Amino acid sequence: MNFNSSTLASQLLQVWKQLGVNQRVSVVMATLLVLGGLISLGFWSSRTQYALLYGHIPEAEAAKVIAALDDAKVPYRVSGGSIHVPSEKVHTMRMQLAGRGIPRGEGVGFEIFDKPNFGISDFVQRANYIRAVQGELARTIGQLDEIESARVMIVMPENRLILDKDKHPTASVFVRVRGNSQLPPQAINSIRFLVANAVEGLKPHFVSIVDNLGNTLSENSENDSLVGLSSTQLAARQNLEKHLSRNAETMLEKVLGPGQAIVRVAAEINFDTTTTTQEKFDPDGQVLRTQTKNEENDDTTTSTPSVPAGVSSNLPDETNHAASAMGAPVTSVRNKKNTATTEYEVSRTVSNIIQAAGGLRRLSAAVTIAARMDGTGAERKAVPRTPEELEKLRRIVQGALGIQVGDSTRNDQITLEELPFNDQFATAINQQLDQQQRHLYWWELGQKLIYPVLGVVVLFVFFRLFKRTAPEEIPIGISLRQISGGSTNGHGNGNGHNFPAWQREADPSVVSVEVLNQLIKENPGNMTQAIRGWLARGKATTK
């Protein structure tokens, strides 16, 4: 048998006519649901996926980006200062825009010198250089993860023949932090050193940083001034105390549990720098340095004239000399002198001791341990620990902090007390958080289940309506006599008089659904013959 489109359409039309109202509504609803799902799936799979191209850029740069996208005929969407393009074109457009120098960010960088400017004064040239440095620094600082945007202002002293030591470069940095959070100290220090190293003669402590909330993140204080030293010393002391407290708390939490111990440390640090010079002499440790010996021999011969006192003694020298030469006696004198000089070097020891700042003078620790609680609710009460347990905990803290108990030079102290913690507020907060978490869980679960539940409700409503509707008779062109075959089957005479009452009361030319079910249950053989006869009649009619 050959089927064509007209035959199939006629058969479908006949089947449609034989359906009841509820069945027609069900078929229409199912068809619409399938078509709607197919259309939604096709639309969802064919729609364009947009991705972020640039976000939170200045309006002037955003206008340049949009103009470039219009020239390239690329679709885009603008929402909240962000530009979105199709996801497959994000990287391509970024490279193309970067090749054209878009976007440049806030301020003007060194591209200000790309165009030749002849005939400008030194003042304008210097002003342009400062603008370029400010713009480049602002762009670089804006690349940090914690910062959304930044602006840099630099003040340079004028160039003069006579330099003034009191005038030095300064810089101010304004940052807009993402999410209005606090900028960490590491980022603040990195910004200060970045700006200081980019400007000639600028020192890090002359860089001031302010955020968008009006907080001064850095102070303009010299390191060698009293204020600078005080702030540095205070920061060093706080860091040491936090480090020691954290070490002790971490060790106690492993034993007692999280939140069961509080440790506070007070450290006195010696910030004095001492230089000691010692010089010692050892008289027993003599070393021969130099030895000098001098020997002198002196031979002298003299004559003593014997001239009487009187006139002759007053004569000239020649007369006296002649007289002495003739009769004066001669005297010889021989002198011998030995001199020895010996020098010894005395041993000497010179010691130069420099004690740097940062030594601990005194260390004190206060430790509070949560009392052990037993029971729940109104029956909850504290159970004190034994002295042995407290002593063990004390030794643990003492070893973790390096406290020298009994040292007279430092006089360290440690105090350990066991007290019940007031956890009512924390318990209330935890209960509130748990309640909010449960509400959020059920809300999300309800959002996920609302559509399946609605679908189940709709199916249930249709099922109830279908069950309440009375069964309709569907004429299929098969009579009860034809079903019985018109002949005996070994249990009757074939005239139809032996049918049950429910068969005799029904229309012989109409078979309902209930009648078909009952026939199949009572006599499946005759039902099979009737269906074969109906099919044979359909073939004959088609031919």
LUMZAMI-484006 format. One record per residue: residue in three letters; z, x, y negated of N, C-alpha, C in turn. Coordinates in steps of 0.2 Angstrom, whole numbers, plus 2048, in hexadecimal, padded with zeros to 3 digits. Each point is the difference from the previous one (the first is absolute). Example, Ala and Ser with C-alpha at 12.3 -4.5 7.8 and 13.67 -1.06 7.14 Angstrom:
ALA82784281C8007FC7FA8008047FA SER7FC7FE7FB8018047FA8037FC7FB 
END
This chain:
MET8008048068007FC7FA8008047FA ASN7FB7FF7FB8008047FA8037FC7FA PHE8048047FD8047FD7FA7FD8037FA ASN7FF7FC7FB7FE8027F98057FE7FB SER7FF8027FA8057FF7FB8017F87FE SER7FB7FC8018017F97FF8047FD805 THR7FF8028068047FE8068078017FF LEU8018077FE8078027FF8037FC7FB ALA7FD7FF7FA8027FC7FB8027F9802 SER7FB7FD8038017F98038077FF804 GLN8008058048068008058078017FC LEU7FF8057FB8068007FC8027FA7FC LEU7FB7FD7FE8017FA7FC8037FA804 GLN7FD8008078037FB804807801802 VAL8028078018078028018047FE7FA TRP7FD8017FA8047FF7FA8027F87FF LYS7FB7FC8028017F98008057FE805 GLN8008038058057FE8058078027FF LEU8018057FB8078027FE8047FB7FC GLY8068008018047FC7FB8018027F9 VAL8047FD7FC8028027F9804806800 ASN8058008048058068017FC806802 GLN7FC7FF8057FC8068037FB8027FB ARG7FD7FC7FC7FB8027FB8048047FB VAL8067FE7FE8048037FA802807803 SER8028018068028068037FA805800 VAL7FA7FD8027FA8058017FE8027F9 VAL8007FC7FB7FF8027F98058057FD MET8067FF8018058047FE7FF807803 ALA7FF8008077FF8078037FA8037FE THR7FB7FC7FE7FA8047FE8018037F9 LEU8037FC7FC8018027F9805806800 LEU8058008048048068017FD806802 VAL7FB7FF8057FD8068037FB8037FA LEU7FC7FB7FD7FC8027FB8048047FA GLY8057FD7FE8048037FB803807802 GLY8028018068028068027FA805800 LEU7FA7FE8027FB8058007FE8017F9 ILE8007FB7FC7FE8027F98058057FC SER8067FE8028068057FD7FF807802 LEU7FF8008077FF8078037FA8047FD GLY7FB7FC7FF7FA8037FD8018027F9 PHE8037FC7FC8028027F9804806800 TRP8058008048058058007FD807802 SER7FC8008057FD8068027FB8027FB SER7FD7FC7FD7FA8027FB8038017F9 ARG8067FF7FE8028017FA8018077FE THR8008027FA8008077FE8078027FF GLN8028068038078037FF8008047FA TYR8057FF7FC8018047FA806804800 ALA7FF8067FE8058058008018037F9 LEU8068037FF8028037F97FC8067FE LEU7FC8007FB7FD8057FD8048047FB TYR8037FD7FB8058037FB8057FB7FE GLY8068028008057FC7FD8048037FB HIS8027FB7FB8048027FA7FD8067FC ILE7FA7FF7FE7FD8057FC7FF7FD7F9 PRO8008047FB7FF7FE7F97FA7FB7FF GLU8017FB7FB7FA7FB7FF7FA8047FF ALA8008057FB7FA8037FF7FC803806 GLU8048048047FD8028067FE7FB805 ALA8047FA8007FE7FB8047F97FD7FE ALA7FF8007FA7FA7FD7FD7FA805802 LYS8018068007FB8058027FE7FF807 VAL8057FF8057FF7FF8077FC7FA801 ILE8027FA7FD7FC7FA8017F98017FE ALA7FF8037FA7F98017FE7FC804805 ALA8038068037FD8038057FF7FC806 LEU8047FC8027FF7FB8067FA7FB7FE ASP8007FE7FA7FA7FB7FF7FA804800 ASP8008067FE7F98048007FE801807 ALA8058028057FF8018077FF7F9804 LYS8017FA7FC7FF7FA8048057FF806 VAL8068027FF8058008058057FA7FE PRO8017FB8048057FB7FF8078037FF TYR8047FC7FC8078037FF8047FA7FE ARG8068018018057FB7FE8068037FC VAL8027FD7FA8058037FC8067FB800 SER8068038028067FC8008068057FE GLY8047FE7FB8068047FE7FF8077FE GLY7FA8017FD7FF8077FE7FD805806 SER7FF7FD8067FD8038057F97FE802 ILE7FC8048027F97FF8017FE801808 HIS7FE7FA8037FE8008077F9800801 VAL7FD8048057F98008028007FF807 PRO7FA7FE8037FF800807803806804 SER8037FF8058048068047FB805802 GLU7FA7FF8027FB8058027FD8047FA LYS8027FE7FA7FD8047FA8058037FC VAL8078008038058037FC7FF8077FF HIS7FF8048058008078007FA8027FC THR7FA7FD8017FA8027FD8007FF7F9 MET8037FA7FD8017FF7F98058057FD ARG8058028038058057FD7FC8067FF MET7FC8038057FD8067FF7FB7FF7FB GLN7FC7FB7FF7FB7FF7FB8038007F9 LEU8067FC8008038007F98038067FE ALA8038048058038077FF7FB8047FD GLY7FA8008037FA8047FD7FE7FF7F9 ARG8027FA7FE7FE7FE7F98068017FC GLY8068028028068017FC8047FA7FF ILE7FF7FB8048047F97FF8047FF806 PRO8067FE7FF8047FF7FA8038077FE ARG8028017FA8038067FD807800800 GLY8037FA8008077FF7FF8028007F8 GLU8067FF7FF8028007F98008077FC GLY7FE7FF7FA8008067FC7FA804801 VAL7FF8067FC7FA804800802806803 GLY7FC8038058018068037FC8067FD PHE7FE8058047FC8057FE7F97FE7FF GLU7FE7FA8027F97FE7FF7FF8007F9 ILE8058007FB7FF8007F97FC8067FE PHE8008058047FC8067FE7F9801803 ASP7FE7FA8047FA8018037FA8007FB LYS8017FC7FB7FB8007FA8018057FB PRO7FB8047FE8018057FB8027FD7FA ASN8058037FC8027FE7FA8008067FB PHE7FA8007FC8008067FB8027FE7FA GLY8038057FC8027FE7FA8077FD7FF ILE8047FF8058077FD8008058067FE SER8057FE7FD8058057FE805801805 ASP8048067FF8048028058067FB802 PHE8027FC7FA8057FB8017FD7FA805 VAL7FA7FE7FF7FD7FB805800803807 GLN7FD806800800803807806800803 ARG8058027FD8078018038037F9802 ALA7FE7FB7FB8037F98027FC7FD806 ASN7FA8028017FC7FE806803803806 TYR8018067FF8038048068077FC802 ILE8047FF7FC8067FC8017FF7FA804 ARG7FB7FC7FD7FF7F98037FD801807 ALA7FC8058017FD801807806802805 VAL8058047FE8058028048057FA801 GLN8017FC7FB8047FA8017FD7FB805 GLY7F97FF7FF7FC7FC805800802807 GLU7FF807801800802807807800803 LEU8058017FC8078008038027F9802 ALA7FE7FB7FC8017F98017FC7FE806 ARG7FA8028017FD7FE806803803807 THR8028067FF8038048068077FC802 ILE8047FF7FB8067FD8017FF7F9803 GLY7FB7FC7FE7FF7FA8037FE800807 GLN7FE8068037FE800807806800804 LEU8068007FE8068008048017F9803 ASP8037FF8068007FA8038057FB7FC GLU8058037FD8057FC7FD7FE7FD7F9 ILE7FB8037FD7FE7FF7F97FA7FC800 GLU8007FB7FC7FA7FC7FF7FB8037FA SER8038027FB7FC8037FA8058047FD ALA7FD8047FB8048057FD7FD8027F9 ARG8048027FB7FD8027FA8048077FE VAL7FD8047FD8038077FE7FF8017F9 MET8058027FC7FF8027F9803807800 ILE7FC8057FD8028077FF8008017F9 VAL8058047FE8018027F9800808800 MET7FB8037FC7FF8078008028027F9 PRO8048067FF8018027F97FA8037FD GLU8008007FA7FA8037FC7FF807801 ASN7FA8038007FF8078018018037F9 ARG8058047FF8018047F9801807802 LEU8008047FA801807801807802801 ILE8057FC7FD8078018018027FB805 LEU8028028068027FC8058087FE7FF ASP8017F98028077FE7FF8027FF807 LYS8068038028027FF8078037FA801 ASP8027FC7FB8037F98017FB7FB802 LYS7F98027FF7FB7FB8017FD802807 HIS7FF7FB8047FE8018077FC7FA802 PRO7FB8008057FD7FA8028047FB804 THR7FF7FA7FF8037FB8047FB7FB802 ALA8037FC8057FB7FB8038057FA802 SER7FC7FA8008037FA8027FC7FC804 VAL8037FD8067FC7FD8058027F9801 PHE7FC7FB8008017F98017FD7FE807 VAL8047FE8047FD7FE8078027F9801 ARG7FB7FC8038017F9803801801807 VAL8067FE8038018018077FE7FA804 ARG7FE8018067FD7FA8048067FC802 GLY8007F97FF8057FC8028068007FC ASN8008037FB8068017FB806803804 SER7FF8058048058048048028067FC GLN8058038038038067FD7FC806802 LEU7FE8047FC7FC806801805806803 PRO7FE8028068058058048008077FC PRO8068038008018077FD7FA805801 GLN7FE8008077FB8058017F97FE7FC ALA7FE7FA7FF7FA7FF7FC8018027F9 ILE8077FE7FD8018027F97FF8087FF ASN8038048058008077FF7F8802801 SER7FD7FD8047F98028017FC7FF7FA ILE8017FA7FD7FC7FF7FA8028047FA ARG8068027FF8028057FB7FD807801 PHE8008028067FD8078017F9800800 LEU7FD7FA8027F87FF7FF7FE8017F9 VAL8047FC7FB7FE8007F98028077FD ALA8058038028028067FD7FB806802 ASN7FE8008067FB8058027F97FF7FD ALA7FF7FA7FE7F97FF7FD7FF8017F9 VAL8068017FC8008017F98038077FF GLU7FD8047FC8028077FE8078007FC GLY8058038038068017FC8057FA801 LEU7FE7FB8048047FA801805802806 LYS8067FE7FF8058018058027F9803 PRO8028008078017FA8038057FB7FD HIS8068047FD8057FC7FD7FE7FD7F9 PHE7FA8017FE7FE7FD7F97FB7FA802 VAL8007FE8067FB7FA8028057FA801 SER7FF7FB7FC8047FA8017FB7FB804 ILE8037FC8047FD7FB8048047F97FF VAL7FC7FB7FF8027F97FF7FC7FC804 ASP8037FB8047FD7FB8047FF7F97FC ASN7FC7FC8037FE7F97FD8067FC7FF LEU8068018038067FC7FF8058037FB GLY7FD8057FC8048037FB806805802 ASN7FF8028068058058037FE8077FE THR8048047FE7FF8087FE801803807 LEU7FB803803800803806802807800 SER7FF8047FA8028077FF8028017F9 GLU8058058008038017F97FD8077FE ASN8008007F97FD8067FD8068057FF SER8028048058068047FF7FE807803 GLU8028057FD7FE807802805802806 ASN7FD8048048048028068068057FE ASP7FF8047FB8058047FE8047FE7FB SER8007F97FE8047FD7FB8067FE804 LEU8057FE7FC8067FD8037FF7F9803 VAL7FC7FC7FD7FE7FA8037FC801807 GLY7FB8047FF7FC802806804802806 LEU8058057FE8048038068057FA802 SER8027FC7FC8057FB8037FC7FB804 SER7FA7FE7FE7FD7FB8047FD804807 THR7FF8068007FE803806806801805 GLN8058027FD8068018048037F9803 LEU7FF7FB7FC8027FA8027FC7FD806 ALA7F98017FF7FB7FF806802804806 ALA8018067FF8018048068077FE803 ARG8057FE7FD8067FE8037FF7F9803 GLN7FC7FC7FD7FF7F98037FC801807 ASN7FB8048007FC802806804802805 LEU8058057FF8048038058057FB803 GLU8037FC7FB8047FB8037FD7FA804 LYS7FA7FE7FE7FC7FB8047FE803807 HIS7FE8078007FE803806806800805 LEU8068027FE8068018048027F9802 SER8007FB7FC8027F98027FB7FD805 ARG7FA8017FF7FB7FE805801803807 ASN8018068008028048068067FD804 ALA8057FF7FC8067FD8047FF7F9802 GLU7FD7FC7FC7FF7F98017FB7FF806 THR7FB8048017FB800805804802807 MET8048058008048018068057FB802 LEU8037FD7FB8057FA8027FC7FA802 GLU7FA7FF7FD7FD7FA8037FE800807 LYS7FE8078027FF8008078067FF805 VAL8068007FD8067FF8048027F97FF LEU8007FE7FA8037F97FE7FB7FA800 GLY7FA8027FE7FB7FB7FF7FE8007F9 PRO7FA7FD7FE7FE8007F98047FC7FC GLY8018027FA8047FD7FB808800801 GLN8028048058078008028048057FC ALA7FD8047FC8048067FD7FD8017F9 ILE8048027FB7FE8027FA8038077FE VAL7FC8047FE8028077FE7FE8027F9 ARG8058027FC7FE8027F9803807800 VAL7FC8057FD8028077FF8008027F9 ALA8058037FE8018037F9800808800 ALA7FB8037FD7FF8078018018037F9 GLU8048057FF8008047FA7FD807801 ILE7FA8007FC7FC8068018018057FA ASN8008068028018067FB7F98027FE PHE7FF7FE7F97F98017FD8018077FC ASP8058048018018067FC7FC806803 THR7FD8047FD7FD8068028048067FE THR8038038058048067FF7FD806802 THR8018057FC7FD807801806805800 THR8028048068058048007FE807801 THR8028057FC7FE807801806804801 GLN8008048068068048027FE807801 GLU8048057FD7FF807800806804803 LYS7FF8038068068038037FE808801 PHE8068047FE800807801804802806 ASP7FD8058048048038058028077FF PRO8068027FE8018077FF800804806 ASP8017FE8068008048067F9802802 GLY7FB7FC7FE7F98018017FD8057FB GLN8028068007FD8057FB7FA803803 VAL7FB8017FC7FA8038027FE8057FA LEU7FF8078037FE8057FB7FA7FF7FD ARG8008007F97FA7FF7FD7FD8067FD THR8038047FC7FE8077FD805805801 GLN7FE8068008058068007FD8057FC THR8048037FB7FD8057FC8058067FF LYS7FE8068018048068007FD8057FB ASN8058027FB7FE8057FB804807800 GLU7FD8058008048078017FE8047FA GLU8058037FC7FE8037FA804807800 ASN7FD8067FF8028077FF7FF8027F9 ASP8068037FD7FF8027F98048077FF ASP7FC8057FE8038077FF8008017F9 THR8058027FD8018027F98038067FE THR7FD8057FC8038067FE8028007F9 THR8068027FE8028007F98038067FE SER8008037FA8048067FD8047FE7FB THR8068037FF8057FE7FB8028067FC PRO7FD8007FA8018067FB8088007FE SER8028077FF8078017FE8008037F9 VAL7FF7FC7FB7FF8027F98077FE7FC PRO8038057FD8067FE7FD7FF7FB7FA ALA8047FD7FF8007FB7FA8008047F9 GLY7FC7FE7FC8008037FA7F98007FD VAL7FE8057FD7F98007FC7FB800805 SER8008048067FB8018047FE7F9804 SER8057FC8007FE7F98037FC7FC7FC ASN8008027FA7FD7FC7FB7F98037FE LEU7FE8058047FA8037FE7FA7FC803 PRO7FA8017FF7FA7FC802800801808 ASP7FC7FB8038008008077FD806804 GLU7FB8037FC7FD806803805805801 THR8048017FB8058068018057FE805 ASN8027FA8018057FE8057FD800807 HIS7F97FF8007FD8008077FF807802 ALA7FF8047FB7FF807802807803803 ALA8057FE7FC8068028028037FE807 SER7FE7F98018027FD8067FC803806 ALA7FA8027FF7FC803805802807802 MET8038037FB802807801807800804 GLY8047FC7FF8078008038027FA802 ALA7FD7FA8018037FA8027FF7FF807 PRO8067FD8048007FF8077FB7FB802 VAL7FD8008067FC7FA8038047FC805 THR7FF7F98008037FC8047FB7FC804 SER8007FF8077FB7FC8048037FA803 VAL7FD7FA7FF8037FA8037FB7FC804 ARG8017FF8067FC7FC8058037F9802 ASN7FC7FB7FF8027F98017FB7FD805 LYS8037FC8057FC7FD8068037F9800 LYS7FB7FB8008017F88007FC7FC805 ASN8037FD8047FD7FC8058017F87FF THR7FB7FC7FF8017F97FF7FC7FC805 ALA8047FB8037FD7FB8058017F97FE THR7FA7FC8008007F97FF7FE7FC805 THR8047FB8037FE7FC8068017F97FE GLU7FA7FC8018007F87FE8007FC807 TYR8047FB8008007FC8067FE7F97FE GLU7FC7FC8047FE7F97FF8057FB804 VAL8037FC7FC8057FB8037FC7FA803 SER8007FE8067FD7FA8028027FA7FD ARG7FB7FB7FF8017FA7FC7FC7FA803 THR8037FA8017FC7FB8028007FA7FB VAL7FA7FE7FF7FF7FA7FB7FD7FA804 SER8037FA7FF7FE7FA8037FF7FB7FB ASN7FA7FC8017FE7FB7FB8007FA804 ILE8047FB7FF8017FA8047FE7FA7FB ILE7FB7FC8027FE7FA7FD8017FA804 GLN8047FC7FE8017F98037FC7FB7FD ALA7FB7FD8037FC7FB7FE8047F97FF ALA7FD7FC7FC8037F97FF7FF7FC807 GLY8047FB8017FF7FB805805800806 GLY8058057FF8058008058057FA800 LEU8027FE8068057FA8008078037FE ARG8037FC7FC8078017FE8057FC804 ARG7FE7FA8018047FB8037FC7FA803 LEU8027FE8067FC7FA8038057FB802 SER7FF7FA7FE8047FA8027FC7FB803 ALA8037FD8057FC7FA8048057FA801 ALA7FD7FA7FE8047FA8027FB7FC805 VAL8037FF8057FD7FC8068047FA801 THR7FC7FA8008037FA8027FC7FD806 ILE8047FE8057FD7FE8078027F9800 ALA7FB7FC8038017F98018057FE806 ALA8047FC7FF8057FF8057FC7FC806 ARG8038018067FD7FD8068027F9800 MET7FB7FB8018027F98007FF7FD807 ASP8047FC8027FF7FC8068017F97FF GLY7FC7FC8048007F97FF7FB7FE7FB THR7FF7F98007FB7FD7FC8037FA7FC GLY7FD7FF7FA8027FA7FC8078017FD ALA8047FB8018078017FD805804804 GLU7FE8018078048058047FE8077FF ARG7FC8027FC7FE8077FF8058037FC LYS8028068038068047FD7FE808801 ALA8038047FC7FF807800805803805 VAL7FD8058048048048058008077FE PRO8058037FE8008077FD7FF805806 ARG7FD8057FE7FE806804807804801 THR7FF8048058068048028008067FB PRO8058047FF8008067FC7FC805803 GLU7FF8018077FC8058037F87FE7FE GLU7FE7FA8007F97FE7FE7FF8027F8 LEU8057FE7FC7FF8027F98008077FF GLU8048048048008087FF7F9802802 LYS7FD7FE8057F98028037FB7FE7FA LEU8007FA7FD7FC7FF7FB8018047FA ARG8068027FE8018057FB7FD807801 ARG8018028067FD8068027F8800800 ILE7FD7FB8017F97FF8007FE8017F9 VAL8037FC7FB7FE8007F98018077FE GLN8068038018028077FE7FA805802 GLY7FE8008067FB8048037F97FF7FC ALA7FE7F97FF7FA7FF7FD8008027F9 LEU8058007FC8008027F98028077FF GLY8038038058018077FF8078017FC ILE8047FB8018078017FC804805803 GLN8038047FC8058058028077FE7FE VAL8037FC8058077FE7FF805806801 GLY8048017FB8058058007FE8067FD ASP7FA8007FD7FE8067FC8028007F9 SER8058057FE8038007FA7FB8017FA THR7FB8038017FB8027FB7FC7FA7FE ARG7FE7FB8047FC7FA7FF8057FA7FF ASN8047FF8058057FA8007FC7FA801 ASP7FC8008057FC7FA8028047FB803 GLN7FE7F97FF8047FB8027FB7FB803 ILE8037FC8057FC7FB8048057FA801 THR7FE7FA7FE8047FA8017FC7FB804 LEU8037FE8067FD7FB8048047FA801 GLU7FE7FA7FF8047FA8007FC7FB804 GLU8037FC8047FD7FA8048027FA7FC LEU7FB7FC7FE8017FA7FC7FB7FA803 PRO8027FA7FF7FB7FB8027FB7FF7FA PHE7FA8008027FB7FF7FB7FF7F87FE ASN7FF7FF7FA7FE7F97FE7F97FF801 ASP7FE7FD8067F97FE8017FE7F9800 GLN8047FC7FC7FF7F97FF7F97FF7FC PHE7FF8047FB7FA8007FC7FA802804 ALA8018058047FA8028047FF7FB805 THR8057FD8037FF7FB8057FC7FA7FD ALA8027FE7FA7FD7FA7FD7F98027FE ILE7FE8067FE7F98027FF7FC800806 ASN8038038057FD8008077FE7F9802 GLN8057FB8007FF7F98027FA7FD7FC GLN8008027F97FB7FD7FC7F9803802 LEU8008068017FA8038027FD7FE806 ASP8057FF8057FE7FD8077FD7F97FF GLN8037FC7FC7FE7F97FE7F98007FD GLN7FF8047FB7FA8017FD7FA802805 GLN8028058047FB8028057FF7FB805 ARG8057FC8027FE7FA8057FB7FB7FC HIS8027FF7FA7FC7FB7FD7F98037FF LEU7FF8067FE7F98038007FD800807 TYR8038018057FD8008077FE7F9801 TRP8047FB7FF7FE7F98027FA7FE7FB TRP8008027FA7FB7FE7FC7F9804802 GLU8008068027FA8038027FE7FD807 LEU8057FF8047FE7FC8067FD7FA7FF GLY8037FC7FB7FD7F97FF7F98017FD GLN7FF8057FC7F98017FD7FB801806 LYS8028048057FC8028057FE7FA805 LEU8057FB8018007FB8047FE7F97FD ILE7FF8007FA7FF7F97FD7F97FE802 TYR7FB8048007F97FE8028007FE808 PRO8028048048007FE8078047F9801 VAL8067FF7FD8047FA8007FC7FA7FE LEU7FD8017FA7FC7FB7FD7FA7FE805 GLY7FD8058047FB7FE8058037FC805 VAL8068038038037FC8058017F97FE VAL8037FF7FA8027F97FE7F97FC800 VAL7FB8027FD7FA7FD8007FD7FE807 LEU8018048057FE7FF8068047FA804 PHE8078017FE8047FB8037FF7F97FD VAL7FE8007F97FF7F97FD7FA7FD803 PHE7FA8048017FA7FE8048027FE807 PHE8048038038017FE8078047FA800 ARG8057FF7FC8047FA8007FB7FA7FE LEU7FC8017FB7FB7FB7FE7FB7FE806 PHE7FE8058047FC7FF8058037FC806 LYS8078028018047FC8058017F97FF ARG8017FF7F98017F97FE7FA7FB800 THR7FA8038007FA7FC8007FF7FE807 ALA7FE7F98007FE7FD8077FA803802 PRO7FF8018077FA8038037FA7FC7FF GLU7FB8037FE7FA7FC7FF7FB801806 GLU7FC7FB8017FC8008067F98037FE ILE7FE8058047FA8037FF7FB7FE805 PRO7FB7FD7FD7FA7FE8057FC806802 ILE8008018067FC8058037FA7FE804 GLY7FF7F98017FB7FD803801800808 ILE8068008028018008088047FA801 SER7FE7FC8048047FA802804802806 LEU8057FB8018058028067FC7FF806 ARG7FB7FB8017FD7FF8067FC806802 GLN7FD8037FA7FC806801804806803 ILE8068007FD8058058028027FF807 SER8017FA8028017FF8077FA801805 GLY7FA8017FD7FB8018047FC7FA803 GLY8037FA7FF7FD7FA8038007FF807 SER803804804800800807807801802 THR8017FF806807801803801808801 ASN806802800802807801804800806 GLY8007FB8048058008068067FD7FF HIS8017FE7FA8077FD7FE7FF7F97FD GLY7FA7FE7FF7FE7F97FC7F97FE802 ASN7FE7FA7FD7FA7FE8017FB8017FB GLY8028047FA7FC8027FB7FE7FB7FB ASN8037FA8007FE7FB7FB8058007FA GLY8048048008058017FA8067FB800 HIS8007FC8058067FB800806804802 ASN8008068038068038038038057FA PHE7FD8007FA8038047FB8077FE7FE PRO8048047FD8067FE7FD7FF7FC7FA ALA8067FD7FE8007FB7FB7FE8047F9 TRP8028067FF7FE8037FA7F98027FF GLN7FC8008077F98018007FC7FA7FF ARG8037FA8027FC7FA8008017FD7F9 GLU8058027FC8017FD7F97FC8047FB ALA7FE8068027FC8047FB7F97FE800 ASP7FC8027FB7F97FE7FF7FC804805 PRO7FC7FD8047FD8048057FB8057FD SER7FE7FF7FA7FB8057FD8038067FC VAL8078007FF8048047FC805803804 VAL8018077FF8058048048048037FB SER8077FF8008048037FB803807803 VAL8038037FC8038078028057FF805 GLU8047FB8008057FE8057FD7FE806 VAL7FB7FC8007FC7FE8067FE806804 LEU7FC8047FC7FE806803805804803 ASN8068017FD8058048038037FD807 GLN8007F97FF8037FD8067FB800806 LEU7F97FF7FE7FB801806800807803 ILE8018057FC800807803806801804 LYS8057FD7FE8068008058007FD806 GLU7FD7F98008007FC8067FA802805 ASN7FA8017FD7FA8018047FC8057FD PRO8018078017FC8057FD7F9800803 GLY7FF7FE8067F98008037FC7FC7FD ASN8017F97FF7FC7FC7FC7FF8027F9 MET8058037FD7FF8027F97FA8057FF THR8008058057FB8058007F97FD801 GLN8007FB8057F97FD8017FE7FC7FA ALA8047FD7FC7FF7FC7FA7FD8057FB ILE8038067FF7FE8057FB7F9802802 ARG7FF8018067F98038027FB7FB7FF GLY8027F98017FB7FB7FF7FE7FF7F8 TRP8068017FC7FF8007F97FB8057FD LEU8018068037FC8067FE7F97FF802 ALA7FF7FD8067F97FF8037FD7FB7FB ARG8037FB7FE7FE7FB7FB7FE8037FA GLY8048057FD7FE8037FA7FA804800 LYS7FF8038067FA8048017FA7FC800 ALA8007FA8037FB7FC8017FE7FD7F9 THR8057FE7FC7FF7FE7F97FD8057FC THR8028068017FD8067FB7F9801802 LYS7FE7FF8077F98018017FC7FB7FE 
END
